[in-house]
Amino acid sequence: MWQKHITPSTPQEVVSILAKDKNAHIVAGGTDLVLELKRGGRSDIQTLIDISRLPDLDRITLDENNIIHLGAMVTHNHVAGSNLLRERAYPLTRACWEVGANQIRNRGTVAGNLLTASPANDTITPLIALGASITLLSPRGERTVALDEFYLGVRKTLMQDDEMLVDISFPALDENQRGTFIKLGLRQAQAISIINVAIVLDLGLRGVEKASITLGAVAPTIIHATEAESYLLGKELTEEVIAEAANLAMAASQPIDDIRASAAYRREMVRVMTQRGLRSLRDGTEQADFPRDPVLLWGKETQTSNHPAPIRKVGDPIVTKINGKEYIIENAEDKPLLAVLRSKVGLMGAKSGCGEGECGACTVYLDGKAVMSCLVPAARAHGAEIMTIEGIADAAKEQLHPVQEAFIHEGAVQCGYCTPGFIMSAAKLLEEKPEPTRNEIEQAISGNLCRCTGYYKIVNAIEEASKEKR
């Protein structure tokens, strides 16, 4: 694990540290890096430079040249909840919505997803289809690189050790352009892509004027289906044209056999998904199954921009507020937040389940948002507000939260290990949407796994709690 945790105040300070300390590494959401460190990888990393509270890096903007900009701290849920991106960059919005579950999307960043450089990462495919570029800052200044030229192979990029990604930019789609993203995973949430496909079309009076079809998880890097793109030019999207373009996309793929799928299955799914995507763009149904107001587990108010983090020197105690009470925590700089909550603070409600951000048993609220505490560096809690399962009841009235009451009434508990995480997700859902639909309940708990039940009583309990809360 890491030894030191630094909270910088500017991007320039970040790259200065990187230039001086060869064992330092940037951490943003930490959903990839912290997991890699916990597994024993990257033994060279001893210092984390936490940029998660650098001001203004979590902004999404549209400039006067019709270019969309995403800062380095724009999370997947920032994208999923953005009306601008849904209207002008839907392939990226859909891809971000397909990443992990809400607790992961509330921490994981688009920039981090790009820099991990796995061909199965969901946001790379649509951003290359959209013609994105990235801006990298170093002590020498800034440089901008086209995203489709950035990748050299699996987890290999052009990025230098002293560089920081500070901006992602791409042209906003205009009224004649349509796009979509389709992912195939082993399940509907918390799944790595078996394959994914992004399609962006310029549609004119004479058919397709320009096409971009990119394929993920079928080659060492994200690739264009160039023959399919060329074939579509000047053609109407008839069934015959769609079928042939899908066959050409399949021919462009270069997949491997692995534990998640065979190469033959991946090739066939490229054909099927390309066909589905082109049909949806022809029929205007690409957003039909995307929620109008997606569940984010942010609560009543969304945080529009980060505030500067309070100054804390390396080695100083972590001063944080947990369930409304201030704690001063010593010797915890090198630990995940979950370990500190349990071993240092004595709050045992958040459970250590998978330890990889997949089961949701460790769900807590960090500055109002639901997160997986097993993947949050403990020092990120300095100057923050945390709530755990122990804090959601009304202590003054000695009254349980409506979700807790409903879980008891509905018998929505068996072994109970997963229950705190479910209750935390459900309570945040009801704060955000007091009258959730059944589908919204399912969205809210997609990051929580239960190995005992069929989820029916859990869902019923949340429905009951929403009525009681009203």
N, C-alpha and C positions, 0 to 999 in steps of 0.2 A: 504494500500500500504506500501511499504518499507520506511524506514526513512534514512538509510545510504547506500552508495555505495562505496565499497572498490575495488581497482585494485591492486592485489598482483603481485609480481615479480617472484615467484617460487611456485611449488606445495607444497613444505615444508611450506611456509608461509601460504598457504591456509589451510592446516590441522591444523596448529598451531592456526589460528583464530577460526576454527571450534571447537577446543578443549576448547577454552576460552570463546567463545560467543555462548550460547545455542540458541540464536535467530538469528544466522547467517545461511545463506544458499548459496550454490554455484549457480550461474547463468552462463550459457554458451550462447546458442542461445536465450534462454528466451521464445521460442515460446509456451512452455507449462506453465512454471512457472509464467511468467508475466501475462498471461491470467488468471491463477488461482488466482493470487493476485488481479487482477482487479475485479474479480467476488466476492471478499470478502473471499476467502478461505485462509487457512494458516495464520491466524492472528498472529501466533507465530513468523513469519518471519519479522524481522525489519531491518536486514542488508543483503545486497546482496554482495557476493564475486564474482566479475566478472572475470572469467578466459578466456574470449574470445580473449585476446591478449597475453596470455602466449606463449612465443616462443617454437617452435618445437612440440607443442601438436596437430598441424593440419597435421602431416605427415602420409603418408601411405607407409609402407616399407615391403620388403620381405627379411627375414633373410637367413642365410646359411643353416638352417634346413628346408627350404621351408615353413616357418611359416609367415603368413601375420600379420602385426601389424597396428592397427589404434590408433592414439592418441585421447585424450579426446576431442579435438576441431576439429576433422574431421567431416565436415558437410555432409548432404545428397548429396549435389551437388559435393563435393569433390569425393564422391564415384561414383556418376552417371557419372562424367567426367573422371574417372580413367580407362585407358586401361588395366592396370594390373588387376584390380578387375573385369573388364568385361571378361577377359580371364580366370582368375583363381578363381573367386568367383561370378559368374553371379547371383546366387539367391539373394545375398545381393545387388548387383548393381540394379537389377530390383526392389527390395523392396524399396530402397532409391529413385528411380525414381518415385515410386508410392506415396510417401509421399507429401501431400499438393500440393504446386505449387512452382515455382522457388524462389519467394521472401521468402517463408518459408524454402525451402531447402538451401538457401544461409546463413541462420542463424541457423536453427535447426541442432543439432548434433546427430550422432548415439549413443554416450554415453548417451545423455539426453533422447533419445527414449527408451533406455534400462532401465534407472533408473526410468522413470515414471511408468514402470511396469504394464502397462495396457495390458491385453491379446489381445487387438485389435491393439496394436502397431506393425507396419509392420516389423521392422528390427529384432525383437526378434526371430521370426519364422525361417528365413533363417540362422541366426547365430547359433541357437541351432542345426539345421540340419547340419551345417558345423562343429559342434563340438567345438564351441568357448569357450574360457575362458576369464575372466576379471581380471585385476590386480588392487587392491585397496591399496591406500597409507594412512597411519595414522601416528600420532606421534610415534607409536610403530614399524613402519616399513611397509613392503609390504606383502600382501598375495594374492594368486591367487585362484580364485574360478571358477569351471566349470559353465558355464552359465545355464545349465539345472538343477543345484542344487541351484541357486541363488534366485529363486522366491518361496515365501511362500504362495502367494495368490494374489488377485487383489490389486495392488499397495502396495504389501508387499514383502520386500526382506531381505537378510541377512546383508545388509549394515549397519554399525554403524554410529552414528551421526558425528563422527570426521574423517570419511573416505572420500577419493576422488578417483574416478575412473581415472586411469592414462593410461590404455592400454587395448585394446581389441585384442585378438590373436586367430588365427585359422589356420589349415593346408590349404595351397593352393590346389585347385583341380589339379590333374595331368591329363595326356592325356587320361586315361581310365575312368575318372570320368566326369559325366555331372550333371548339376543341374538347377533348375528353381524355380520361385516363381510366384504364381498366386493370384491375389487379386480380390475380388468382393466388390464393393462399390455402393452407390446409384447414383454416377456419376463418370466420368472418372478422375476428378481432385478434390482436396480439399475435399476428402471424407474419413471417417473412415471405416475400413474394416467391412463388414458384416461377411465375413469369409476370411481367407487367408491360403494358403497351400504352403509349401516349400518341394521340393523333391531333394535329392542328391543320385545318383546311381553310384556304381562301376560296370562297364560293362566289362565282359571278354568274352572269346571264348565260354564259356558254359552258357552264359546268365548273369543274375544279380548276382554279387558276394557279394555285400553289398548294403543295402538300408536304407535311412533315410527319413521318411515322417513325417513332423511336421505340426500341425494344430493350427491356431490362431483364436481367438474370438469365440471359441466353448467350452471353459472350463475356470475355474478361472485363469489358467496359460496356457502357450503354452504346448501342449502335443504331444507325439509321437503316431503314429498309429502303435503300435508294432506288432499286428497280420498281418497287411498288409506288414510291413517290412519283417517279417519272411516268409510270404507266397511267396514273390518275389524271395527269394534266390534260385539260380540254375535254374531259369526259363527264357525262352525267352519272350519278351514283345509282345505276340500275343494279339489279341483283347479279347480273352476269359480270359487270365491272367490279362490284364489291367482292365477288367470289374470286376473281382472278387476282385482284390486289392482295387479298388475304393469302392466296397461295404464294405470291411473290414475297410477301413478308415472312411467311414460314420458311421459304428457301433462304432468306437472308440470315436466319438465326443459326447460331453455332453453339447449342447447349451441350451440357455434360450430364452424365448420370451422377446423381448423388442421393443422399438419404431422403430427400424430399420428393424427388421425381426422377424419372428416366429421361434421357435426352429425347427419345421418340415422343413421349407424352408432352414434353415442353414444346417441341416443334408443332405438334397438333394443336396445342392450346394457343400458340401464337396465331395460328390460322383462325381459330374460333374467336378469339378475343378481338383480333383485327376486324373480322367480319362484323361482330357485334358493335364495335365502336363506330365503324363506318355507317352501319344502318342507323344507329342512334343519331348521328350527326345529320344524316339525310332526313330523318323523320322529326328532328328537333326534340328528341326525348332523352338526350344525354343527362339531363339533370332531374329526370322524373323521380328517381329513388333517393335523391339527396335531400336531407332534412332542410326545411325552410329556415328553421331557427335551431341549429344543432345544439345539443347539450354539451357544455364545456366544463362543468363542475368548477365554475368561477364564483358562483354565488350571485348576489343581487347586482353588484357593480363590477364591470370589467376594468382592469387596470390599464390605462391608456399608455403610460410611459413609466419607465423605472425611475426611482428616486436614488440619489447618490447613497452609497452604503456608508454607514458610520465607520470611522477610522479604527482599525484594529491592527496592532503590530503582531508580527509572527511571534508565537509563544505566549501572547496575552490570553487571558481566559475569554471564553465565549459568554457574552452577556445577552440573554434572550428572554422573551416572555413566552411562557407555556401555560395555556389555559388561564390566562389572565394574571399569572404570577411570575415575577422576575426571578431568573436563576442565573447564577454565576458558575460556570462550568470550567473546571481546570483540566488540563492534559487530555484534550479531546480533539485537537487539531487534525489528527491523522485518522479519524474514524468517520464512518457514515453516521448520519443523523439517527437512524433507527437504533444503532448500538448505544448511542449516548442516551437516548430516551429511556432505554431499558436498563442499562447498567449504571449510568451516572445519575439519572434523575429518579429512577425507580418506577417509571410509568410502564407497566407491562401489557397494556391493552393492545398497542400496535404489535403485531406478531411478525416473527421472522419465518417466512414460508419458503418461497423459492430462492430468495436472496438475489433475484435477477430482474425484478421489476415486472413480473408476469402474473403473479397471483393476486396482488392487491391487498394481502393481509396486513401490510405495513402502512396502509393509507393514512395520511395525516393532512392537515391544512397548513400550508406554508404561505404566510401573507395572504390568506383568504382562498387559496387555490388548493384543490386536492392533488397530492403528489405521492409518489412511492418513496418513503423515507429511507429505504435501503440503498437508494441511488443518489442521495443528496449528501454532499460533504457536510459534516456537522458544523464547520465554521461558517457555512452559509446562513446558519441560524443567528449569527451575531447581529443584534439590532433588529431582528425579525420577530414576527408574532406567529406562534405555532399553536395549533389546537389538536389534541388527541381525543380518542374515544372517551377518556376520563373527563373531558371538559364540555361535552355537548349537552349534558343534562342541566336542568335549572337547579343549581345547588341551593340557592336561597329559598326556593319553594319546596326543596326536596322532591322534585318531580322529574321523572325521566323524560327524555325527548320523545315526541310522538312516534318516531321510527322505532325506538327501543321498546315502547309500549306495544306497538303493533307486532313486532317480532315475537314478543312473549304471547300475545293473544292468538296469533296465527300459528304458533309453534314452528316458526321459521328457523329453527336451530336444531342441529343434530350434534355433531361433535363440538361445534362452536368455534373452531379455530379460525375460520374465515369471517365470523360474524362481525367483529369490530370494523373490518375493512368495508364490508357491505353497508353497515350502518353509516359509516362516514360518507360513503359515496351517495347513499340515499338521502341523508340529511342535507348535503350540499345541493343535490338535485332539487329538493323541495324549497330550499332557499332561492334557487334560481328559477324554478318553475313550480309554483304552488299547486298547479293542477296538471301534472304531467300525463301524457298519454302512455299507453302500455309500451309503445315503441320507444318513447323517451326514457322510460324506466329501463328498458333493455339497453339503450345507449349508455345510460349512467353506470350500469353495473357490468359493462362489457370488460372492464379491467379487473374484475373480481372473480376469482374461481372458487367454486365449492365442489368438493369431491364426494359429498354425502348425498346431495339432493338433486332433484330435477329442476330446481329454481322456482317451481310454481308457488310454493308457500312464501318464498322470499319476495317475489313480484307481488303477490297478493298482499303481503304485509306493507309494502311500500304504497300500494294503492290505498289501503286502509289508512295509513298514516297521513296521506295527502288529504283525505276527507276529514280526518280528525283535526289536522292543522288548520283547515279552513273553518 
